[in-house]
Amino acid sequence: MNQFNNETPVVMSLSSHDPSGNAGIQADIETVASLGCHCTPVITALCAKDTQALRDIAPTDTSLVISQARAILEDMPVKAIKLGLMASVENIEAIHTILSDYPQIPVVVSPVIAEYNNELYNAKAILRATKTLLMPRATVATPDVVEAFELAQSADTADACAFEILETGCQYVLVSGSSRNQHHYENTLYADRRILRQYKWPRLKLVSHGAGATLSASIAAYLAHGSRVEDAVEQAQQFTWRALSASRRLGMGHQTPNRMHWADRNETSTEKQKVS
């Protein structure tokens, strides 16, 4: 039997189909490919969505989610798994079981919840299942500050939210927007009930959609390449900031991150600078 080509790590993404291409599966595919990996997309929900708003959503049948994921895991040497929108409790339960069968694969969880609260009839149950079933399997969780407060509703600060999420068994928590002002946007990485590092980024004036998907997928890609978690988190933020700063206005709503920004000859020297 031929050997696998390990020069191209495989990242499996389980998320929704966003037809605008701003977030969801297409964001993951673009990000992972841009960072030299191969993405195997598992669709968890179909969305009617444009650059302005979510119109409708339909969860994928649980048996089909299981079939999609197991077909890939039994065929390809998956190096990292990224979880995005989970639109039903049944799907979360199935994915939890699948992850338990592959404990050696690092998992990045992007707890996409708040954006879909009004469209999902069982949003509260999905939130509870995410916290109790997916967070314990997470190598890295990447909530923004709003999602962090949803997952840790008894907490009164971003730090307290992160510590409560860590108590589920999640190894690392990166809270985006843990602090912000008109000039800077701060992300904070937590582990072992302490702050590991804070990252400060110049605040962009444009409004893009898909930052969370880009960040979590890029962390998964760097982990698939064998990076340490701390290094993967730092490099993923650099990649995401550059993708956001190079966003393009392709529709009448939010701008679309340019995840192939490195190939754009018109990218400004400012966007190419390493920001720390």
C-alpha positions in Angstrom: 0.0 0.0 0.0 1.3 3.5 -0.8 2.4 5.8 2.0 0.3 8.8 2.8 1.6 12.2 1.7 2.2 13.7 5.1 3.4 17.0 3.5 -0.2 18.0 3.2 -1.9 17.7 6.6 -5.6 16.9 6.5 -8.0 19.1 8.6 -11.6 18.0 9.0 -14.1 20.8 9.4 -17.6 20.3 10.7 -19.7 23.4 10.2 -22.6 25.0 8.3 -22.8 25.9 4.6 -22.8 29.7 4.3 -23.7 30.5 0.7 -22.2 34.0 1.0 -18.8 32.4 1.6 -18.1 34.8 4.5 -18.2 32.2 7.2 -18.9 28.5 7.7 -17.5 25.7 5.6 -16.2 27.9 2.8 -14.3 30.1 5.2 -12.7 26.9 6.7 -11.8 25.5 3.2 -10.2 28.8 2.1 -8.3 29.3 5.4 -7.0 25.7 5.6 -6.0 25.7 1.9 -4.3 29.0 2.2 -2.2 27.6 5.1 -1.0 24.5 3.1 -3.5 21.9 4.4 -6.3 19.9 2.8 -9.8 20.5 4.3 -12.4 17.8 4.4 -15.7 19.6 4.9 -18.6 17.9 6.9 -21.8 19.9 6.5 -23.7 20.2 9.8 -26.4 22.7 8.5 -27.7 24.4 5.4 -28.2 28.2 5.7 -30.0 30.8 3.6 -27.6 33.6 4.3 -26.1 36.6 2.5 -23.6 39.3 3.5 -26.3 41.1 5.5 -28.2 38.5 7.5 -29.1 34.9 8.2 -32.5 34.1 6.5 -33.1 30.5 7.4 -31.2 27.4 8.7 -31.8 23.6 8.5 -29.7 21.2 10.5 -28.3 18.2 8.6 -29.8 14.9 9.5 -27.7 13.3 12.3 -27.1 10.0 10.5 -25.7 11.9 7.6 -23.4 14.0 9.8 -22.1 10.7 11.3 -21.7 9.1 7.8 -19.8 12.1 6.5 -17.4 12.3 9.4 -16.7 8.6 9.8 -16.1 8.2 6.1 -13.2 10.7 6.3 -11.8 9.5 9.6 -11.7 5.9 8.4 -10.0 6.9 5.1 -7.6 9.8 5.7 -5.0 10.6 8.4 -6.8 13.6 9.9 -4.4 15.8 11.8 -6.8 18.3 13.4 -10.6 18.8 13.7 -12.4 22.2 13.6 -16.0 22.4 14.9 -18.1 25.4 13.9 -21.9 25.7 14.0 -23.8 22.8 15.5 -27.5 23.3 14.7 -29.0 20.5 16.8 -28.4 18.7 20.1 -28.5 15.3 18.3 -25.6 16.4 16.1 -23.6 17.5 19.1 -24.2 14.2 20.8 -23.1 12.3 17.7 -20.0 14.4 17.2 -19.1 13.9 20.9 -19.2 10.2 20.4 -17.0 10.4 17.3 -14.4 12.7 19.0 -14.3 10.2 21.9 -13.1 7.5 19.4 -10.2 9.7 18.2 -8.8 11.3 21.4 -5.4 11.8 19.8 -6.6 14.4 17.2 -6.5 18.0 18.4 -9.9 19.7 18.3 -10.6 23.4 17.9 -14.1 24.5 18.9 -15.6 27.7 17.6 -18.8 28.0 19.7 -21.0 29.8 17.1 -24.1 30.4 19.1 -25.2 34.0 19.6 -25.7 34.7 15.9 -28.2 31.9 15.5 -30.2 32.3 18.7 -33.3 33.7 16.9 -33.2 31.1 14.2 -32.7 27.9 16.2 -35.8 26.8 18.1 -33.7 24.9 20.7 -30.8 27.3 21.0 -30.6 27.0 24.8 -30.3 23.3 24.6 -27.6 23.5 21.9 -25.7 25.9 24.2 -25.9 23.5 27.1 -24.8 20.6 24.9 -21.9 22.6 23.5 -20.7 23.3 27.0 -21.1 19.8 28.4 -20.2 17.7 25.4 -18.0 19.6 23.1 -15.9 21.8 25.4 -14.5 18.9 27.4 -13.1 17.5 24.0 -11.6 20.9 23.0 -7.9 21.4 22.7 -8.6 25.1 22.0 -12.0 26.9 22.3 -12.2 30.3 20.5 -15.3 32.2 21.8 -15.6 35.9 21.3 -16.5 37.8 24.4 -20.2 37.5 23.7 -20.0 33.8 23.2 -17.9 33.5 26.3 -20.6 35.1 28.5 -23.2 32.8 26.9 -21.2 29.7 27.8 -20.5 31.0 31.4 -23.6 32.9 32.3 -22.7 33.1 36.0 -19.5 34.9 35.3 -19.1 38.7 35.5 -15.8 39.3 33.6 -14.1 37.8 30.5 -11.5 36.3 32.8 -14.1 34.6 34.9 -15.8 33.3 31.8 -12.6 31.7 30.5 -11.9 30.1 33.9 -15.4 28.6 34.0 -15.0 27.2 30.4 -11.7 25.7 31.4 -13.4 23.8 34.2 -15.3 21.8 31.6 -12.0 20.1 30.6 -11.1 22.4 27.7 -7.3 22.8 27.6 -7.0 26.3 26.2 -9.5 29.2 25.8 -8.8 32.1 23.5 -11.3 34.9 24.1 -11.5 37.4 21.3 -12.3 41.0 22.2 -11.7 40.4 25.9 -10.9 44.1 26.0 -11.2 46.8 23.3 -11.0 50.5 22.7 -11.2 52.7 19.6 -7.6 52.0 18.7 -6.9 48.4 19.8 -8.6 45.0 20.0 -7.3 42.6 22.6 -7.5 38.8 22.7 -6.5 36.7 25.7 -5.3 33.1 25.9 -6.0 31.1 29.1 -5.0 27.7 30.4 -4.5 26.1 33.8 -6.7 28.7 35.4 -4.4 31.6 34.5 -3.8 34.1 31.7 -1.1 32.8 29.5 -0.8 35.8 27.1 -2.7 38.9 25.9 -2.5 40.0 22.3 -3.2 43.5 21.2 -4.2 44.2 17.6 -4.8 47.5 15.8 -8.5 48.0 15.4 -9.8 47.9 11.8 -12.3 50.4 10.7 -14.0 48.1 8.2 -16.8 45.6 9.2 -16.2 42.0 8.1 -18.0 38.8 8.8 -16.2 35.5 9.2 -13.4 36.4 11.6 -14.3 33.7 14.1 -14.3 31.0 11.4 -11.0 32.2 10.0 -9.4 32.3 13.4 -10.5 28.8 14.5 -9.7 27.2 11.2 -6.3 28.7 11.0 -5.5 27.5 14.6 -6.5 24.0 13.4 -4.3 24.3 10.3 -1.2 25.3 12.4 -1.9 22.4 14.8 -2.2 20.1 11.9 1.3 21.2 10.8 2.5 20.2 14.3 2.8 23.6 15.9 2.6 24.0 19.7 -0.8 25.4 20.8 0.7 28.7 21.9 2.5 29.1 18.6 -0.6 28.1 16.6 -2.7 30.6 18.4 -0.3 33.4 17.8 0.3 32.7 14.1 -3.5 32.2 13.5 -4.2 35.6 14.9 -1.6 37.2 12.6 -3.2 35.3 9.6 -6.7 36.4 10.6 -5.8 40.0 11.2 -4.2 40.2 7.7 -7.2 38.5 6.1 -9.6 40.9 7.8 -7.5 44.0 6.9 -7.5 42.8 3.2 -11.3 42.3 3.3 -13.3 43.0 0.1 -16.8 44.4 -0.4 -18.5 41.7 -2.5 -22.1 42.2 -1.4 -24.3 44.9 0.1 -23.6 43.9 3.8 -20.5 42.9 5.6 -17.1 42.7 3.8 -15.6 39.3 3.1 -12.2 38.4 4.6 -9.5 37.8 2.0 -8.0 34.5 3.1 -5.7 34.4 0.1 -4.3 37.9 1.0 -0.7 36.7 0.6 -1.4 36.2 -3.2 -2.8 39.8 -3.6 -0.2 42.0 -5.3 -2.1 45.0 -4.1 -1.8 44.2 -0.4 -0.3 47.2 1.4 2.9 47.2 3.2 1.0 47.9 6.5 -1.1 44.7 6.0 2.1 42.7 5.5 3.7 43.9 8.8 3.9 41.5 11.7 1.6 42.9 14.3 2.2 41.9 17.9 
